[in-house]
Amino acid sequence: MARTRDEFLKDCDAEDRSAYESLFQDVDDLARELGDPDPSDESTLNKPLEGVPLRLRISFGDPKGPSLRLAHGKLGGVAPLLWFFPSQNEERWTAVNRVSALLAQLPKAGVKEGDAATFGINLKKAGFVSGGGKVLKTSTAGETTGVSRVFRWESNRADHTYIPPGIVSVSYPQYPINAAAPGTVVIQVTVGRSSAIQRVKVVRDLPPFTKFALSAVNKWRFQTATLDGKSMTSNLAIAFVFSPLSPGQ
């Protein structure tokens, strides 16, 4: 059973891992917008709010599996909103790969029945389907690539206009003088709503090329992605291919 975000992502295939990384980042960004000062700190989820309006965090400590949990002053406890299951789970997990909502648990944490019902309606609008009883799950649950298909914009936002992030300007890395072979470094960049780089993550590390690729990508300039004309945070992967004969990307 995964106990950390990194362990959970290791249980996913490459495509699902990318989808979950994007989802988790979006959740963290939303939590900050709603007033959660540190959404990545799972350890303080159950502590008194003490002036903080809420805590919206992904918890990996529950034996049942990772879940998105909400702590709010109007609730009697911490409410689990969504449960996450990785794709490579045949031997480690008791449930099929999916993102699911166990709506029956919300009233136990103090969520009003009407609010829980509204939550379920909104999930159905987002493509969730019935999983029996008061359970909703992503429509591709149980398929080999269930999670990644769920969070692909082209299949789930067909009624909306999505414009992916654009590249405004680039900087190419130099080939390191102490290297003698070609190599490729892959970097994931998170572009915020203001078009600024929010996070840079090395997906494929290959010393000594990595530090040159990181130095170059931090000089890139982007145009934020939009959904129906509204700016939104997004991720994109950039591959830097180093060759002794032709330095650069």
N, C-alpha and C positions, 0 to 999 in steps of 0.2 A: 504494500500500500504506500503510495507516494505521500510524503510528509512535507514536501516543499514544492514550490513552483517549478524549480529546475527538474526535480524527480518526475513530476507530472508530465512535463514537456518531453522528457526522454521516453515516456511510454507512448508517445504519438509518432506517427510517421511524419515525413518531412512536410507534406502538404497540410496535414492537420495541425502540426506544430506551428506553422506560419499563421494559420487561421486563429489558433488559440492565443498566440502572442499578440496578434492584432486586437482580438477581443479583450484580453486582459488589459492592454494598454488603454483601450477605449473606456473600460470600466474605471481605471485609475483616473483618467482625465475627467470623467463625469463626476467621480467622487470629490475631486478637488473643486470642481465648479459648484457643487452642492455644499461645500464647506468642510469637508473632511481634510484636515491638515496633512495627514500622512497615510494615504490608503494602502501603502505597501507594508505597513507595520501591523502584522496580524496579532502581535502579542498584547496590544491594548484594546482589542475589540470589545472585550467584556468589562472593561473598566468604566467607572462613572464618566459621563460626558463632560461635566465641569466646564460649561460654557461653549463646548463644541456642539454645533447644531445636530450633527449626526455622524455616524461612521458607516461607510459603505466599503466593505473589504472582502477580498477572496480569502477564505480560510481553508487551510489544508490539514487542519488538526483533527477533523472529525473522522472516526473509524469508517463511517459510511462513504466517505469520499469528499473531495473538495467542493465547496459551495460558495456562492455569493451571499453575503450576510449583511443585514441592515440593523444597526443599533440606533434607536430614536427615542426621545423622551416620552412620546405617546405610546410606546410599546412596553409590554410587560417583560420582554426579554429580547434576545437577539433573533431576528427572523431570517431563516434561510430562504432566499428568493429563487435561486437556481442552483442545480447540481451539475457538475461537469465530469464527464467520463472520457478517457483518452481512447485512441483508436486501437492501440496494440495492447488490448486488455484481456485476451483470452485466458491467460493463466493467473493474472494478478487481480482481476476485478470480477465482481459477481454480476455486473450489469453490462448491457451492450453499450457501444459507444454512442453518446448522445449528449445533448444539453437538455435537462428536464426541470420542470417546476412541479413540486409536490404541494399543491394548493391547500390541502387539508392541514398542513403544518402551520400555515400562516396565522390562523386564529389562535393557535396555542401560544404564539408569541405576542398576542395582543392586537393583531391586525383585524380590523372590522370586517365582517363577512362581506359587506358591500364593496369594500376596497379590494379584498381578495378576488371577488368576482370580476371587478373591473380590470384587475391585473391579468386575469385569465383571458378576458376578451381582447386586451391589447396584445397578448402573446399570440393569440390565434390570428390576429391581423398581420403579425410578423412571420407567419408561416408555421407556427406550432400546431400539432395535431393531438388528439386525445390519446392518452396512454392507458386509459382505464381508470375508473373512479375519478378522483379529483387530481389527475396527473396529466400534464401536458408535456410533450416532448417535441424535439425538432423532427421535421417531416422525413428526414433521411436516416433516422435512428436505425441501427442494426446493419446498415450497408457498410461495405468495406471502407468507403471514403465518406462516411456519414457526416462528420463534423465539417470538413472543408467545404463540402457542397452547400451546407447550410449557410455559411458565412460568405459565400461568393456574391458580390454585388450584382452580377449580371443575371443571376437566377432568382434573387430575392428582392431586388429593387427595380423590377421591370417597369413598374408604374411611376418611377421617379427618374429624374435626370441627374446622373452622377458623372462628374468630370474628375478624372484622376489627377494626382499632383503632377505639376509640370516642372521641367528643369529650365531655369533661367540662364545660368552660367555654370561653367565647369572649370576645374583645375586638374591637370593630369600629373600623376606622380612620376618621378624619375626612376629609372632602373638603378637599383643599388649597385655601387661599383664593386662590392665584395661578393656579389652573386654571379653564378655561372650557368644557371639553368632557368627555364621559364617557370612561371607559376601563376596561380589565380587566387585572389582574395575576394571574398564576398562579404559585403557590408549591408546591414539593414538600417535604413534611416527613417526616423519618425519625424514627419513634417507637421508642425502645429498649425492651428487656425490662423496664426499671423504670418505664415509662410516661413517662420524660423525653424531651424533644426532643434528638435526637443531632445532627441536621443540618438546615439549612434551605437550600434551593436555589431560586433564581429561574428558573422555566421560561419565563415570558413577562414580559419587562421593559418597563415603560412609565413613564418619568419624566414628571411628578414623583410619580406614584402609588406607585411601588415602595417607596420608603422608608417611606411610611405603612403599606403592607401588611405589610412586614417588622416594623415596630414593633408592629403589632397581633398578628401570628401568634406572635411570641415570648412573648406573654402567654397564649396558649391552653394548656389543660391537656387531656391525652389519657389514655385507658386503653389499655394495651398489647394487641396482638393475641395470640391464643393458638392453638395447634395441639394438639389432644388434651389440652387443659388446661394446656399448657406455654407460658409467655410466649415471644414471639419478636419480633425486629425487623421492622418493616414500614414501607412508604411510603404516603403518601396525598397527593393533589393538592387544593389549596384555591384557588378562584378568588374574588378580591375584585373586585367590580363597583362602580365609582365613578360616581356620577351627581350632577350639580350640584343636582338637586332632592331626592334622597334619599340622603344620605351613608351609607356603611356597606358591608356585604358584599352 
